[in-house]
Amino acid sequence: MDQEVKRLRERLDSLDKEAPHRFRSLRDGDYRSTRALQSDILPGRTDLGIHLAD
């Protein structure tokens, strides 16, 4: 337990130094009107990582 608390505290202390994750925008044309990702973008993938911008 102590190790995990230490790891999490270190993680929280360094969050402000990390670059933010960029996500796809609804306005950029990557999504259909149903808010589903266009089928030609990362076909076959269904994980949440598909919403990260390159």
Phi, psi and omega in degrees: 000316181299321179297318181292320177299317179297315180299315181293321178296317178297320179298314180294324179293336183257001183300323182289350180264349181274148174287140180289154175282134177264128178254155177296149179256145177297333184277350185276357178089006179280345183242149175280176180295342178274004182068020173265145180297141178306141186294338181273358178261117180051057182299141177088344179270142180229004181283165182292342179297343179294342182272356177280134178284153179287000000 
